[in-house]
Amino acid sequence: MPLSWTSVVALISLSVPQLVSAACECGYSTHAINTNKKEFYTDVLESDFLRLKDFNAQTDWDRQVWDVPPVGTAKWGRNTTAANVRTNPGSPAAEGGVEGSDPGLQIWVSSGVPEGGSIPSGEVATRRRDMLYGSFRAGIKYTGESGTCGAFFWQFDDHAEIDVEFLSKLYVDPANTDILLVIHAAPEVAKSDLFRPTPVGFRPSVGYHEYRFDWTPDSITYYADSKLMWETKVGVPKRAGGLLLSHWSNGDPGWSNGPPAKDAHMEFSYVKAYFNTTASDADYKLRCRDPQKPDAVCTVPDQTSPPDPRKSTTFLSPNKGLSGGPAAAPAPASPAPPDSGPTVDPRADPAAPVSDKKKEVTPDATCGGENGYTCLGGDHGDCCSSYGFWYVFPLLVVWCGVVWLTA
């Protein structure tokens, strides 16, 4: 008995993977505020900490747990604990978070002389360690308790690191608005070229502000509420790594001082990262089907005023700042491939391939996907399914986007 077209459509809907079109599927466009130069990035990580109720419900960040003894002039060690990282989501009934204070992810440093010789502190790190170049932004309110150091930073290792740091001892003086812009590079690079105390014109311990650094192959540029703070071409990392948020003290009189007289916390309302990756580009090839669609590449807006924790900020990722689902294994850090460089906006040349990697002719009629095979020049014809392979189902073959009846 021949199948009706209704039956054919039903079979297709059950058997063929569905590719859902979504905004930003081909990437994200940012611009350097000081030059208006545009950059293009394929990947995104956005975290809305104002809405995060359970830290374990998200899958982008891990609490760090470790203990290091005193180093150099430090009086105490650092004991980084999971308990010192706490969520404080916004409450509809009040202006603050459910635990008081402003809402957001809180990272605490404990007060008093530490038991065991180490000051309890907190830190979180992204599971992804494949970030190579990008625009990285965080809404931060720092503590007013003297005796701690806080940081928002990207890191591969101690010789490849981009930091925005805060020292609460500076803010004992109400006129001091300095933040510390720090780059860790190879030992032969002069330290004076990698360290820049920078006044931001507001007190970092009063209200949220956005701190941002843009990292390209030849420069690092820092902003505060979208105002240019510093641009440097010295010590620019060339390897992939991940983001960290940290708040700590070790009693070093030359840096953090401390411990604080009272338990102290800094708060993060969000993190937004738009970046390229050293991981496989198979996922990007599958999702970026039509770079000429009006919303295929999203323009990332600039935060030109202090972010208000009572109002939602703009999130462009499909999950709107809240990750979920099964946790994926962290992507390992890796050096950039020898030919690695900025990713080209696919809208610039519709005919240009996303990747310049040489494609291997398919041996088995599959194409695209993780193997990256091409059908051109092979024994299976010059095209294969838009789903990345021949798809055979009883009575049906999906090939080149056409449904064929086989009986």
CORBELJO-V717522 format. One record per residue. OMEGA is omega in whole degrees, 0 to 359 (NA if undefined). NEAR is the number of other C-alpha atoms within 10 Angstrom. Layout:
# CORBELJO-V717522
<<OMEGA;NEAR> <OMEGA;NEAR>>
This chain:
# CORBELJO-V717522
<<182;4> <178;8> <171;10> <179;9> <175;9> <178;9> <179;11> <180;15> <179;12> <179;11> <180;15> <183;17> <179;11> <192;9> <186;13> <177;13> <181;10> <178;10> <184;11> <178;7> <181;12> <176;13> <177;15> <186;24> <180;25> <172;29> <191;27> <181;23> <176;20> <175;20> <177;17> <187;16> <183;14> <182;12> <186;7> <175;9> <182;9> <174;12> <181;21> <181;24> <185;25> <191;23> <183;19> <167;21> <179;21> <180;24> <177;24> <183;24> <178;26> <182;26> <185;21> <181;22> <184;17> <182;12> <182;17> <180;13> <179;14> <187;18> <182;18> <188;21> <173;20> <169;17> <179;20> <180;20> <178;14> <181;12> <176;15> <180;14> <177;14> <179;16> <177;12> <183;7> <178;12> <179;19> <186;19> <172;22> <178;22> <179;24> <182;25> <187;26> <177;21> <183;18> <181;13> <172;20> <188;22> <175;20> <179;22> <185;26> <179;24> <179;25> <179;17> <185;10> <183;8> <180;10> <182;14> <177;18> <183;22> <178;18> <184;14> <182;13> <177;13> <178;24> <178;25> <176;30> <181;26> <174;23> <191;27> <166;27> <184;33> <183;22> <172;19> <178;13> <187;15> <171;16> <179;8> <173;9> <180;16> <181;22> <178;29> <183;26> <181;30> <179;30> <172;23> <181;21> <177;19> <174;19> <178;21> <178;21> <184;22> <183;24> <180;27> <184;28> <180;28> <175;25> <189;26> <189;23> <178;25> <170;24> <188;27> <166;27> <185;22> <181;26> <174;26> <180;21> <181;23> <173;20> <179;27> <172;31> <177;23> <183;26> <168;22> <188;24> <171;24> <183;25> <162;23> <174;23> <184;14> <179;12> <176;14> <187;19> <178;21> <190;27> <157;20> <185;20> <180;19> <172;26> <185;25> <178;27> <180;19> <189;17> <168;20> <174;11> <183;9> <182;9> <183;12> <180;17> <185;18> <161;21> <184;23> <178;16> <191;22> <174;18> <174;27> <183;21> <180;20> <185;14> <184;9> <178;7> <183;12> <182;12> <181;14> <179;7> <189;13> <187;18> <184;14> <169;15> <189;15> <175;14> <181;15> <176;17> <175;11> <180;15> <182;20> <180;22> <180;19> <177;12> <179;17> <171;23> <178;26> <175;24> <190;23> <167;27> <177;28> <184;23> <177;22> <181;20> <184;16> <181;13> <171;15> <182;22> <182;20> <177;23> <169;21> <187;25> <177;20> <173;20> <182;17> <178;16> <184;20> <171;15> <180;15> <176;14> <182;14> <175;15> <182;23> <180;22> <178;26> <182;18> <181;22> <179;26> <183;27> <181;21> <175;23> <172;19> <189;24> <176;22> <190;30> <174;28> <174;30> <176;30> <180;24> <183;20> <179;12> <181;8> <189;18> <195;23> <175;20> <7;28> <180;28> <180;23> <177;13> <173;13> <187;14> <177;24> <168;25> <188;24> <178;28> <178;28> <178;29> <166;23> <177;22> <180;22> <177;21> <195;26> <170;27> <189;24> <173;24> <177;20> <180;18> <178;11> <182;16> <181;14> <180;12> <179;17> <181;18> <185;17> <181;18> <184;21> <184;15> <183;16> <180;21> <175;15> <184;14> <183;11> <182;15> <176;22> <184;24> <175;19> <182;16> <180;16> <177;12> <177;15> <188;19> <177;12> <180;13> <180;16> <182;20> <182;13> <179;22> <181;16> <180;8> <174;11> <185;15> <173;15> <185;18> <182;19> <181;23> <182;14> <177;13> <173;14> <179;23> <178;20> <180;20> <181;12> <183;8> <182;9> <177;14> <177;10> <180;9> <175;15> <183;16> <174;14> <181;21> <175;17> <177;14> <174;18> <183;11> <182;6> <184;7> <178;14> <181;14> <175;15> <182;17> <176;16> <184;21> <179;22> <185;16> <180;10> <184;12> <183;12> <184;8> <177;12> <178;11> <181;18> <177;14> <178;8> <179;9> <182;9> <180;15> <179;15> <184;17> <174;19> <190;13> <178;13> <172;21> <178;22> <179;25> <177;21> <184;17> <182;13> <176;14> <182;18> <171;21> <177;21> <182;21> <179;16> <181;12> <182;16> <187;12> <184;15> <187;11> <175;12> <175;20> <188;22> <174;18> <176;18> <174;20> <180;21> <168;19> <179;19> <184;18> <177;13> <180;13> <178;9> <185;13> <168;17> <175;18> <186;20> <181;18> <177;16> <181;12> <178;10> <179;14> <172;12> <182;13> <178;10> <NA;9>>
